[in-house]
Amino acid sequence: MNPFSAFVVFLIIWWVVLFMILPIGVRGQAEEDDVARGTEPGAPTKANMRWKVKVTTIITLILWLIICAVITFGLIDLEWLVGDIEDF
């Protein structure tokens, strides 16, 4: 896998993991009874984005290393998929 492909795989995994982490621990202003004037009542009171970015990066790094190892060492053979496509 070339460096650009590895970087693209990392970014895709990072964004997917971030969107899975974002809703964790979020409480809206209406739930906290602290709605600021002119804002949406469902807006979060504390987003904890630094923590979420750190956790996202750590999880992504682990998943990315596993996926790179699988691709680099050929642990999963995808030739059966190509063979099935050529049969059509």
N, C-alpha and C positions, 0 to 999 in steps of 0.2 A: 504494500500500500504506500503510495507516495505521500509526502507531507501535506499537500493540499487536501487530498482525500481524507486523511486522518483528521485534519482541522475541521473540515466540513462535517464529518461524523460527530466530532466532539460538540460542535455548535448545535447540531440537530438534537443530540441527546440532552444538552444543557437546557435548551428551551423547553423540551418536553418535560424534563424533571422540574424545571422552575414552575411551569403551569400546574404540575401536580402538588408542589409544595406551597404555592401561594395561598390557598384557602385555609391552611392549617393555622389554628389559633387566632383567627380574625374575628373580632367582635365589632359590630356596627355601633354607630353613635346612638341609635335608638335603643339598643340593648343595654348600653351604659347609662341611659338617661342623661346624655350630655350632647344634645344636638346643637351644633353651632349654627347661628342664623345664616341663611343663604346657602346651606350645604344640604346634600342628600342625607336623609336619616340613616340610610344603609351604608354610608361611607365609613371605612374603618377608623377606629380611634388610634390604634397603633398598628402599623403594618409590619414592623420588625424586619425590614428589608435587608439589613446587613446580615442578620442571622440566616435569613432565607437564601441569600446569595452564597454565603459560605457553605451551608448544608447542600445546596444545589451543586456547587462546584465539587465538593467531596464525593457525593453520590455519583455525579457524572464521571469523575476521574476513575472511579472503581469500575463502573459499567463500560467506559471507553477502553480501559486496559483489557478487560475481558473480551470485548468485541474485537479489538486489534489483535489479540492473541489468537482468537478463533480464525480471523481472516489470514493473518500472517502464516500461521502454522498449518492451515488447511484442515482444521479439526472437524469441520463440517463440509462434506463433499456435495457441491451443488450441481454436479454434472448430470444427475438424474433429472433435474429441472430443465436443463437445456435440452436434454434428449427428448423429453416429453413435448417441448415446444416445437422442436424440429419435425415431429411426427405429424403435425397438423397440416 
